[in-house]
Amino acid sequence: MSKSWNLDPIFYPKSVAVIGASDVPGKVGTAIVVNLRDLWSGDKIYPINPRKPKILGIKAYKSVKDVPDEIDLAVIAVPARIVPHVVKECAEKGVKGVIIISAGFSETGEEGAKLEEEIRKIANDIGIPVIG
């Protein structure tokens, strides 16, 4: 029997954590924060960056686990090799849905396929919907 996922937190989030948030022009993490800040009508944006206290004027957090509030959606834009760890942290925090923007999975070969399978297993075991 197939599992049923609640995708509302992904498509209608009230709070979004951007893991890999940046303020460097041209970076994916910068574009995501700018677009959310300028175009999204949700309540809370939580930039996640272990080295910066603020991203584009918004308080940043070192880890998704440091965010004091509930998070509906995490958008992940970090190197593929650390995505499984980040997805685990999201699950431990109680994040309700994840979108992975990172590249470097099955499209790159066997090593990337292993990472992808690891993420799939984490998501299924913990019950967190993942797109990407």
N, CA, C and O atoms as a GROMACS GRO file, in nm:
protein
  528
    1MET      N    1   0.084  -0.118   0.000
    1MET     CA    2   0.000   0.000   0.000
    1MET      C    3   0.089   0.125   0.000
    1MET      O    4   0.188   0.130   0.072
    2SER      N    5   0.054   0.222  -0.079
    2SER     CA    6   0.136   0.342  -0.087
    2SER      C    7   0.104   0.438   0.028
    2SER      O    8  -0.008   0.440   0.081
    3LYS      N    9   0.204   0.516   0.063
    3LYS     CA   10   0.192   0.612   0.173
    3LYS      C   11   0.125   0.739   0.122
    3LYS      O   12   0.150   0.781   0.009
    4SER      N   13   0.042   0.798   0.204
    4SER     CA   14  -0.024   0.925   0.170
    4SER      C   15   0.050   1.038   0.242
    4SER      O   16   0.074   1.031   0.362
    5TRP      N   17   0.087   1.142   0.168
    5TRP     CA   18   0.162   1.254   0.224
    5TRP      C   19   0.074   1.379   0.226
    5TRP      O   20  -0.001   1.404   0.133
    6ASN      N   21   0.085   1.456   0.333
    6ASN     CA   22   0.022   1.587   0.339
    6ASN      C   23   0.120   1.687   0.277
    6ASN      O   24   0.225   1.716   0.335
    7LEU      N   25   0.086   1.740   0.161
    7LEU     CA   26   0.175   1.832   0.091
    7LEU      C   27   0.142   1.979   0.115
    7LEU      O   28   0.208   2.067   0.060
    8ASP      N   29   0.041   2.007   0.195
    8ASP     CA   30   0.006   2.147   0.223
    8ASP      C   31   0.124   2.228   0.277
    8ASP      O   32   0.140   2.343   0.236
    9PRO      N   33   0.206   2.174   0.368
    9PRO     CA   34   0.320   2.254   0.416
    9PRO      C   35   0.420   2.290   0.306
    9PRO      O   36   0.493   2.388   0.319
   10ILE      N   37   0.423   2.212   0.199
   10ILE     CA   38   0.513   2.243   0.088
   10ILE      C   39   0.451   2.348  -0.004
   10ILE      O   40   0.519   2.442  -0.045
   11PHE      N   41   0.323   2.332  -0.034
   11PHE     CA   42   0.260   2.422  -0.130
   11PHE      C   43   0.197   2.546  -0.066
   11PHE      O   44   0.175   2.646  -0.134
   12TYR      N   45   0.167   2.540   0.064
   12TYR     CA   46   0.106   2.653   0.135
   12TYR      C   47   0.175   2.677   0.269
   12TYR      O   48   0.108   2.680   0.373
   13PRO      N   49   0.305   2.695   0.269
   13PRO     CA   50   0.375   2.711   0.398
   13PRO      C   51   0.347   2.846   0.463
   13PRO      O   52   0.325   2.946   0.395
   14LYS      N   53   0.349   2.845   0.595
   14LYS     CA   54   0.340   2.970   0.671
   14LYS      C   55   0.479   3.014   0.718
   14LYS      O   56   0.501   3.131   0.750
   15SER      N   57   0.572   2.918   0.720
   15SER     CA   58   0.709   2.948   0.761
   15SER      C   59   0.805   2.866   0.675
   15SER      O   60   0.780   2.749   0.646
   16VAL      N   61   0.915   2.930   0.634
   16VAL     CA   62   1.012   2.866   0.546
   16VAL      C   63   1.153   2.888   0.599
   16VAL      O   64   1.193   3.001   0.628
   17ALA      N   65   1.228   2.779   0.612
   17ALA     CA   66   1.371   2.787   0.643
   17ALA      C   67   1.447   2.769   0.512
   17ALA      O   68   1.418   2.677   0.435
   18VAL      N   69   1.543   2.855   0.488
   18VAL     CA   70   1.628   2.844   0.368
   18VAL      C   71   1.765   2.798   0.415
   18VAL      O   72   1.842   2.876   0.471
   19ILE      N   73   1.794   2.671   0.392
   19ILE     CA   74   1.920   2.613   0.439
   19ILE      C   75   2.022   2.626   0.327
   19ILE      O   76   2.007   2.568   0.219
   20GLY      N   77   2.125   2.704   0.355
   20GLY     CA   78   2.220   2.744   0.252
   20GLY      C   79   2.194   2.887   0.209
   20GLY      O   80   2.239   2.931   0.104
   21ALA      N   81   2.120   2.960   0.294
   21ALA     CA   82   2.091   3.101   0.266
   21ALA      C   83   2.221   3.179   0.255
   21ALA      O   84   2.320   3.150   0.324
   22SER      N   85   2.220   3.279   0.168
   22SER     CA   86   2.339   3.358   0.143
   22SER      C   87   2.300   3.501   0.112
   22SER      O   88   2.184   3.530   0.082
   23ASP      N   89   2.398   3.590   0.118
   23ASP     CA   90   2.376   3.727   0.072
   23ASP      C   91   2.475   3.761  -0.039
   23ASP      O   92   2.495   3.878  -0.072
   24VAL      N   93   2.537   3.658  -0.097
   24VAL     CA   94   2.632   3.677  -0.206
   24VAL      C   95   2.556   3.676  -0.338
   24VAL      O   96   2.491   3.577  -0.371
   25PRO      N   97   2.564   3.786  -0.415
   25PRO     CA   98   2.493   3.791  -0.543
   25PRO      C   99   2.531   3.672  -0.633
   25PRO      O  100   2.648   3.633  -0.642
   26GLY      N  101   2.430   3.616  -0.697
   26GLY     CA  102   2.452   3.504  -0.788
   26GLY      C  103   2.440   3.367  -0.725
   26GLY      O  104   2.432   3.267  -0.796
   27LYS      N  105   2.437   3.359  -0.592
   27LYS     CA  106   2.422   3.230  -0.524
   27LYS      C  107   2.274   3.191  -0.519
   27LYS      O  108   2.186   3.276  -0.506
   28VAL      N  109   2.248   3.062  -0.531
   28VAL     CA  110   2.111   3.012  -0.526
   28VAL      C  111   2.045   3.050  -0.394
   28VAL      O  112   1.929   3.092  -0.392
   29GLY      N  113   2.118   3.034  -0.284
   29GLY     CA  114   2.063   3.068  -0.152
   29GLY      C  115   2.023   3.214  -0.139
   29GLY      O  116   1.932   3.247  -0.064
   30THR      N  117   2.092   3.300  -0.211
   30THR     CA  118   2.056   3.443  -0.212
   30THR      C  119   1.926   3.463  -0.288
   30THR      O  120   1.836   3.532  -0.240
   31ALA      N  121   1.916   3.403  -0.405
   31ALA     CA  122   1.796   3.418  -0.488
   31ALA      C  123   1.671   3.368  -0.415
   31ALA      O  124   1.565   3.430  -0.424
   32ILE      N  125   1.684   3.258  -0.344
   32ILE     CA  126   1.569   3.204  -0.271
   32ILE      C  127   1.523   3.301  -0.163
   32ILE      O  128   1.404   3.329  -0.152
   33VAL      N  129   1.617   3.353  -0.084
   33VAL     CA  130   1.580   3.447   0.022
   33VAL      C  131   1.520   3.574  -0.037
   33VAL      O  132   1.418   3.623   0.013
   34VAL      N  133   1.580   3.628  -0.143
   34VAL     CA  134   1.528   3.750  -0.206
   34VAL      C  135   1.386   3.726  -0.257
   34VAL      O  136   1.298   3.809  -0.234
   35ASN      N  137   1.363   3.615  -0.326
   35ASN     CA  138   1.230   3.588  -0.380
   35ASN      C  139   1.126   3.570  -0.269
   35ASN      O  140   1.015   3.620  -0.280
   36LEU      N  141   1.162   3.499  -0.164
   36LEU     CA  142   1.068   3.484  -0.053
   36LEU      C  143   1.039   3.619   0.012
   36LEU      O  144   0.923   3.654   0.037
   37ARG      N  145   1.144   3.695   0.038
   37ARG     CA  146   1.129   3.826   0.103
   37ARG      C  147   1.041   3.919   0.019
   37ARG      O  148   0.955   3.989   0.073
   38ASP      N  149   1.064   3.920  -0.112
   38ASP     CA  150   0.997   4.018  -0.198
   38ASP      C  151   0.863   3.972  -0.254
   38ASP      O  152   0.778   4.055  -0.285
   39LEU      N  153   0.842   3.840  -0.266
   39LEU     CA  154   0.724   3.792  -0.338
   39LEU      C  155   0.631   3.702  -0.259
   39LEU      O  156   0.516   3.683  -0.298
   40TRP      N  157   0.677   3.646  -0.150
   40TRP     CA  158   0.598   3.547  -0.075
   40TRP      C  159   0.511   3.616   0.028
   40TRP      O  160   0.553   3.715   0.089
   41SER      N  161   0.392   3.566   0.048
   41SER     CA  162   0.299   3.628   0.143
   41SER      C  163   0.292   3.553   0.276
   41SER      O  164   0.204   3.580   0.358
   42GLY      N  165   0.384   3.460   0.299
   42GLY     CA  166   0.385   3.384   0.424
   42GLY      C  167   0.434   3.465   0.542
   42GLY      O  168   0.471   3.582   0.528
   43ASP      N  169   0.433   3.402   0.658
   43ASP     CA  170   0.463   3.471   0.783
   43ASP      C  171   0.611   3.487   0.814
   43ASP      O  172   0.657   3.597   0.845
   44LYS      N  173   0.687   3.378   0.805
   44LYS     CA  174   0.824   3.378   0.857
   44LYS      C  175   0.924   3.318   0.759
   44LYS      O  176   0.899   3.214   0.698
   45ILE      N  177   1.038   3.386   0.745
   45ILE     CA  178   1.152   3.334   0.669
   45ILE      C  179   1.266   3.317   0.768
   45ILE      O  180   1.298   3.408   0.845
   46TYR      N  181   1.327   3.199   0.765
   46TYR     CA  182   1.439   3.169   0.854
   46TYR      C  183   1.562   3.131   0.772
   46TYR      O  184   1.576   3.015   0.734
   47PRO      N  185   1.650   3.227   0.743
   47PRO     CA  186   1.775   3.192   0.674
   47PRO      C  187   1.862   3.106   0.766
   47PRO      O  188   1.876   3.135   0.885
   48ILE      N  189   1.919   3.001   0.710
   48ILE     CA  190   2.009   2.914   0.786
   48ILE      C  191   2.147   2.924   0.722
   48ILE      O  192   2.167   2.887   0.607
   49ASN      N  193   2.243   2.976   0.802
   49ASN     CA  194   2.380   2.991   0.757
   49ASN      C  195   2.469   2.990   0.881
   49ASN      O  196   2.456   3.079   0.966
   50PRO      N  197   2.558   2.893   0.893
   50PRO     CA  198   2.637   2.882   1.016
   50PRO      C  199   2.738   2.994   1.039
   50PRO      O  200   2.795   3.004   1.148
   51ARG      N  201   2.762   3.078   0.938
   51ARG     CA  202   2.866   3.181   0.952
   51ARG      C  203   2.814   3.324   0.957
   51ARG      O  204   2.892   3.416   0.980
   52LYS      N  205   2.686   3.344   0.935
   52LYS     CA  206   2.634   3.482   0.928
   52LYS      C  207   2.521   3.503   1.028
   52LYS      O  208   2.432   3.420   1.038
   53PRO      N  209   2.524   3.615   1.103
   53PRO     CA  210   2.414   3.642   1.197
   53PRO      C  211   2.289   3.698   1.128
   53PRO      O  212   2.178   3.687   1.181
   54LYS      N  213   2.308   3.757   1.010
   54LYS     CA  214   2.195   3.810   0.932
   54LYS      C  215   2.219   3.782   0.784
   54LYS      O  216   2.333   3.782   0.737
   55ILE      N  217   2.110   3.758   0.713
   55ILE     CA  218   2.114   3.743   0.568
   55ILE      C  219   2.013   3.842   0.511
   55ILE      O  220   1.894   3.831   0.538
   56LEU      N  221   2.061   3.937   0.434
   56LEU     CA  222   1.976   4.039   0.371
   56LEU      C  223   1.884   4.106   0.474
   56LEU      O  224   1.768   4.133   0.446
   57GLY      N  225   1.940   4.133   0.591
   57GLY     CA  226   1.866   4.202   0.695
   57GLY      C  227   1.774   4.115   0.780
   57GLY      O  228   1.705   4.166   0.868
   58ILE      N  229   1.772   3.985   0.753
   58ILE     CA  230   1.686   3.893   0.828
   58ILE      C  231   1.774   3.811   0.922
   58ILE      O  232   1.878   3.760   0.882
   59LYS      N  233   1.732   3.798   1.048
   59LYS     CA  234   1.808   3.718   1.145
   59LYS      C  235   1.831   3.578   1.090
   59LYS      O  236   1.738   3.512   1.043
   60ALA      N  237   1.957   3.533   1.095
   60ALA     CA  238   1.993   3.400   1.047
   60ALA      C  239   2.023   3.308   1.165
   60ALA      O  240   2.055   3.354   1.275
   61TYR      N  241   2.012   3.180   1.140
   61TYR     CA  242   2.038   3.078   1.242
   61TYR      C  243   2.146   2.984   1.192
   61TYR      O  244   2.157   2.960   1.072
   62LYS      N  245   2.225   2.930   1.285
   62LYS     CA  246   2.335   2.840   1.248
   62LYS      C  247   2.284   2.706   1.196
   62LYS      O  248   2.348   2.645   1.111
   63SER      N  249   2.171   2.662   1.247
   63SER     CA  250   2.113   2.533   1.210
   63SER      C  251   1.961   2.544   1.214
   63SER      O  252   1.907   2.628   1.285
   64VAL      N  253   1.895   2.461   1.139
   64VAL     CA  254   1.750   2.458   1.142
   64VAL      C  255   1.701   2.423   1.283
   64VAL      O  256   1.592   2.464   1.323
   65LYS      N  257   1.781   2.349   1.357
   65LYS     CA  258   1.743   2.311   1.494
   65LYS      C  259   1.747   2.431   1.590
   65LYS      O  260   1.688   2.424   1.698
   66ASP      N  261   1.813   2.539   1.552
   66ASP     CA  262   1.821   2.659   1.636
   66ASP      C  263   1.701   2.752   1.621
   66ASP      O  264   1.684   2.843   1.702
   67VAL      N  265   1.619   2.730   1.520
   67VAL     CA  266   1.502   2.816   1.497
   67VAL      C  267   1.402   2.790   1.610
   67VAL      O  268   1.366   2.675   1.635
   68PRO      N  269   1.356   2.895   1.679
   68PRO     CA  270   1.270   2.875   1.796
   68PRO      C  271   1.125   2.838   1.762
   68PRO      O  272   1.052   2.792   1.850
   69ASP      N  273   1.085   2.858   1.639
   69ASP     CA  274   0.946   2.836   1.600
   69ASP      C  275   0.930   2.709   1.516
   69ASP      O  276   1.029   2.647   1.476
   70GLU      N  277   0.804   2.672   1.490
   70GLU     CA  278   0.775   2.562   1.398
   70GLU      C  279   0.810   2.605   1.256
   70GLU      O  280   0.800   2.722   1.221
   71ILE      N  281   0.852   2.508   1.176
   71ILE     CA  282   0.886   2.534   1.036
   71ILE      C  283   0.802   2.442   0.950
   71ILE      O  284   0.804   2.320   0.966
   72ASP      N  285   0.727   2.501   0.858
   72ASP     CA  286   0.647   2.421   0.765
   72ASP      C  287   0.734   2.362   0.655
   72ASP      O  288   0.723   2.243   0.624
   73LEU      N  289   0.820   2.445   0.597
   73LEU     CA  290   0.896   2.404   0.478
   73LEU      C  291   1.043   2.442   0.493
   73LEU      O  292   1.076   2.552   0.539
   74ALA      N  293   1.129   2.350   0.454
   74ALA     CA  294   1.272   2.380   0.443
   74ALA      C  295   1.312   2.370   0.297
   74ALA      O  296   1.286   2.269   0.232
   75VAL      N  297   1.374   2.474   0.246
   75VAL     CA  298   1.429   2.473   0.111
   75VAL      C  299   1.580   2.456   0.128
   75VAL      O  300   1.646   2.539   0.189
   76ILE      N  301   1.632   2.346   0.071
   76ILE     CA  302   1.772   2.310   0.092
   76ILE      C  303   1.853   2.341  -0.034
   76ILE      O  304   1.824   2.290  -0.142
   77ALA      N  305   1.955   2.426  -0.017
   77ALA     CA  306   2.043   2.464  -0.127
   77ALA      C  307   2.187   2.457  -0.077
   77ALA      O  308   2.256   2.559  -0.065
   78VAL      N  309   2.232   2.336  -0.047
   78VAL     CA  310   2.368   2.311   0.002
   78VAL      C  311   2.428   2.200  -0.083
   78VAL      O  312   2.356   2.134  -0.158
   79PRO      N  313   2.560   2.177  -0.074
   79PRO     CA  314   2.621   2.069  -0.152
   79PRO      C  315   2.555   1.933  -0.124
   79PRO      O  316   2.517   1.904  -0.011
   80ALA      N  317   2.542   1.853  -0.228
   80ALA     CA  318   2.472   1.724  -0.219
   80ALA      C  319   2.523   1.636  -0.107
   80ALA      O  320   2.445   1.567  -0.042
   81ARG      N  321   2.653   1.637  -0.082
   81ARG     CA  322   2.711   1.546   0.017
   81ARG      C  323   2.660   1.571   0.158
   81ARG      O  324   2.667   1.481   0.242
   82ILE      N  325   2.609   1.692   0.188
   82ILE     CA  326   2.558   1.717   0.323
   82ILE      C  327   2.405   1.718   0.330
   82ILE      O  328   2.349   1.734   0.439
   83VAL      N  329   2.338   1.700   0.217
   83VAL     CA  330   2.192   1.702   0.217
   83VAL      C  331   2.132   1.594   0.308
   83VAL      O  332   2.038   1.624   0.381
   84PRO      N  333   2.181   1.469   0.307
   84PRO     CA  334   2.121   1.370   0.399
   84PRO      C  335   2.125   1.416   0.545
   84PRO      O  336   2.028   1.399   0.618
   85HIS      N  337   2.236   1.472   0.588
   85HIS     CA  338   2.248   1.524   0.725
   85HIS      C  339   2.146   1.635   0.750
   85HIS      O  340   2.082   1.639   0.855
   86VAL      N  341   2.130   1.723   0.654
   86VAL     CA  342   2.037   1.835   0.668
   86VAL      C  343   1.892   1.784   0.675
   86VAL      O  344   1.813   1.834   0.754
   87VAL      N  345   1.859   1.686   0.591
   87VAL     CA  346   1.723   1.629   0.595
   87VAL      C  347   1.697   1.565   0.732
   87VAL      O  348   1.587   1.578   0.786
   88LYS      N  349   1.796   1.496   0.787
   88LYS     CA  350   1.781   1.439   0.923
   88LYS      C  351   1.755   1.549   1.025
   88LYS      O  352   1.667   1.535   1.110
   89GLU      N  353   1.831   1.657   1.017
   89GLU     CA  354   1.810   1.769   1.110
   89GLU      C  355   1.669   1.827   1.095
   89GLU      O  356   1.605   1.860   1.194
   90CYS      N  357   1.623   1.839   0.971
   90CYS     CA  358   1.487   1.890   0.947
   90CYS      C  359   1.384   1.798   1.012
   90CYS      O  360   1.290   1.845   1.076
   91ALA      N  361   1.402   1.669   0.995
   91ALA     CA  362   1.309   1.572   1.054
   91ALA      C  363   1.312   1.581   1.206
   91ALA      O  364   1.207   1.578   1.271
   92GLU      N  365   1.432   1.593   1.264
   92GLU     CA  366   1.445   1.604   1.410
   92GLU      C  367   1.379   1.731   1.463
   92GLU      O  368   1.325   1.733   1.574
   93LYS      N  369   1.383   1.838   1.384
   93LYS     CA  370   1.322   1.965   1.421
   93LYS      C  371   1.169   1.959   1.408
   93LYS      O  372   1.098   2.038   1.470
   94GLY      N  373   1.119   1.866   1.327
   94GLY     CA  374   0.975   1.858   1.303
   94GLY      C  375   0.929   1.936   1.182
   94GLY      O  376   0.810   1.966   1.170
   95VAL      N  377   1.022   1.970   1.092
   95VAL     CA  378   0.987   2.037   0.968
   95VAL      C  379   0.888   1.948   0.893
   95VAL      O  380   0.904   1.826   0.889
   96LYS      N  381   0.786   2.009   0.834
   96LYS     CA  382   0.677   1.932   0.776
   96LYS      C  383   0.696   1.896   0.629
   96LYS      O  384   0.627   1.807   0.579
   97GLY      N  385   0.788   1.962   0.560
   97GLY     CA  386   0.815   1.932   0.419
   97GLY      C  387   0.947   1.991   0.376
   97GLY      O  388   0.996   2.088   0.433
   98VAL      N  389   1.006   1.929   0.272
   98VAL     CA  390   1.139   1.970   0.226
   98VAL      C  391   1.139   1.981   0.074
   98VAL      O  392   1.083   1.897   0.004
   99ILE      N  393   1.203   2.085   0.023
   99ILE     CA  394   1.234   2.098  -0.120
   99ILE      C  395   1.386   2.103  -0.131
   99ILE      O  396   1.451   2.187  -0.067
  100ILE      N  397   1.442   2.014  -0.212
  100ILE     CA  398   1.587   2.010  -0.232
  100ILE      C  399   1.619   2.074  -0.366
  100ILE      O  400   1.575   2.026  -0.471
  101ILE      N  401   1.696   2.182  -0.363
  101ILE     CA  402   1.739   2.252  -0.484
  101ILE      C  403   1.875   2.201  -0.530
  101ILE      O  404   1.910   2.216  -0.648
  102SER      N  405   1.950   2.142  -0.442
  102SER     CA  406   2.087   2.096  -0.470
  102SER      C  407   2.092   2.000  -0.587
  102SER      O  408   1.998   1.924  -0.612
  103ALA      N  409   2.203   2.002  -0.658
  103ALA     CA  410   2.230   1.907  -0.766
  103ALA      C  411   2.340   1.812  -0.719
  103ALA      O  412   2.407   1.838  -0.619
  104GLY      N  413   2.356   1.701  -0.791
  104GLY     CA  414   2.464   1.609  -0.759
  104GLY      C  415   2.415   1.474  -0.710
  104GLY      O  416   2.484   1.408  -0.632
  105PHE      N  417   2.299   1.433  -0.755
  105PHE     CA  418   2.243   1.306  -0.710
  105PHE      C  419   2.250   1.204  -0.824
  105PHE      O  420   2.353   1.194  -0.890
  106SER      N  421   2.144   1.130  -0.849
  106SER     CA  422   2.152   1.020  -0.945
  106SER      C  423   2.190   1.067  -1.086
  106SER      O  424   2.238   0.987  -1.166
  107GLU      N  425   2.168   1.193  -1.115
  107GLU     CA  426   2.205   1.243  -1.248
  107GLU      C  427   2.356   1.249  -1.268
  107GLU      O  428   2.404   1.265  -1.380
  108THR      N  429   2.432   1.235  -1.158
  108THR     CA  430   2.579   1.243  -1.168
  108THR      C  431   2.648   1.107  -1.160
  108THR      O  432   2.769   1.098  -1.178
  109GLY      N  433   2.571   1.002  -1.134
  109GLY     CA  434   2.633   0.870  -1.129
  109GLY      C  435   2.605   0.794  -1.001
  109GLY      O  436   2.514   0.828  -0.926
  110GLU      N  437   2.684   0.691  -0.978
  110GLU     CA  438   2.661   0.597  -0.868
  110GLU      C  439   2.668   0.663  -0.730
  110GLU      O  440   2.582   0.637  -0.645
  111GLU      N  441   2.768   0.746  -0.708
  111GLU     CA  442   2.782   0.810  -0.576
  111GLU      C  443   2.661   0.900  -0.546
  111GLU      O  444   2.609   0.900  -0.435
  112GLY      N  445   2.619   0.976  -0.646
  112GLY     CA  446   2.502   1.062  -0.629
  112GLY      C  447   2.375   0.982  -0.608
  112GLY      O  448   2.287   1.022  -0.531
  113ALA      N  449   2.364   0.868  -0.676
  113ALA     CA  450   2.248   0.781  -0.659
  113ALA      C  451   2.241   0.727  -0.516
  113ALA      O  452   2.132   0.711  -0.461
  114LYS      N  453   2.357   0.698  -0.456
  114LYS     CA  454   2.360   0.652  -0.317
  114LYS      C  455   2.309   0.760  -0.222
  114LYS      O  456   2.233   0.732  -0.130
  115LEU      N  457   2.350   0.884  -0.247
  115LEU     CA  458   2.301   0.995  -0.164
  115LEU      C  459   2.150   1.009  -0.178
  115LEU      O  460   2.079   1.029  -0.079
  116GLU      N  461   2.102   0.999  -0.301
  116GLU     CA  462   1.959   1.011  -0.327
  116GLU      C  463   1.881   0.902  -0.253
  116GLU      O  464   1.777   0.929  -0.193
  117GLU      N  465   1.932   0.780  -0.258
  117GLU     CA  466   1.866   0.669  -0.189
  117GLU      C  467   1.868   0.690  -0.038
  117GLU      O  468   1.771   0.657   0.031
  118GLU      N  469   1.977   0.744   0.014
  118GLU     CA  470   1.986   0.772   0.158
  118GLU      C  471   1.879   0.874   0.199
  118GLU      O  472   1.815   0.858   0.303
  119ILE      N  473   1.861   0.977   0.118
  119ILE     CA  474   1.759   1.078   0.146
  119ILE      C  475   1.620   1.016   0.140
  119ILE      O  476   1.536   1.043   0.225
  120ARG      N  477   1.595   0.934   0.038
  120ARG     CA  478   1.466   0.868   0.024
  120ARG      C  479   1.435   0.783   0.148
  120ARG      O  480   1.322   0.784   0.198
  121LYS      N  481   1.534   0.710   0.196
  121LYS     CA  482   1.515   0.625   0.313
  121LYS      C  483   1.484   0.709   0.437
  121LYS      O  484   1.393   0.677   0.513
  122ILE      N  485   1.559   0.816   0.457
  122ILE     CA  486   1.534   0.905   0.572
  122ILE      C  487   1.391   0.959   0.566
  122ILE      O  488   1.318   0.955   0.665
  123ALA      N  489   1.352   1.009   0.449
  123ALA     CA  490   1.219   1.068   0.432
  123ALA      C  491   1.109   0.965   0.460
  123ALA      O  492   1.012   0.995   0.530
  124ASN      N  493   1.124   0.845   0.407
  124ASN     CA  494   1.023   0.741   0.428
  124ASN      C  495   1.020   0.693   0.572
  124ASN      O  496   0.913   0.673   0.628
  125ASP      N  497   1.137   0.674   0.632
  125ASP     CA  498   1.143   0.625   0.770
  125ASP      C  499   1.082   0.724   0.868
  125ASP      O  500   1.015   0.685   0.963
  126ILE      N  501   1.107   0.851   0.846
  126ILE     CA  502   1.063   0.954   0.940
  126ILE      C  503   0.927   1.011   0.902
  126ILE      O  504   0.855   1.063   0.987
  127GLY      N  505   0.893   1.002   0.775
  127GLY     CA  506   0.763   1.051   0.730
  127GLY      C  507   0.761   1.198   0.695
  127GLY      O  508   0.666   1.269   0.729
  128ILE      N  509   0.865   1.243   0.626
  128ILE     CA  510   0.871   1.383   0.584
  128ILE      C  511   0.869   1.387   0.431
  128ILE      O  512   0.955   1.326   0.367
  129PRO      N  513   0.772   1.457   0.370
  129PRO     CA  514   0.767   1.464   0.224
  129PRO      C  515   0.882   1.548   0.169
  129PRO      O  516   0.914   1.655   0.222
  130VAL      N  517   0.943   1.498   0.062
  130VAL     CA  518   1.057   1.565  -0.002
  130VAL      C  519   1.028   1.580  -0.150
  130VAL      O  520   0.985   1.486  -0.217
  131ILE      N  521   1.053   1.700  -0.202
  131ILE     CA  522   1.045   1.727  -0.345
  131ILE      C  523   1.183   1.773  -0.387
  131ILE      O  524   1.246   1.854  -0.320
  132GLY      N  525   1.229   1.719  -0.500
  132GLY     CA  526   1.359   1.760  -0.551
  132GLY      C  527   1.450   1.644  -0.576
  132GLY      O  528   1.564   1.662  -0.619
   0.00000   0.00000   0.00000
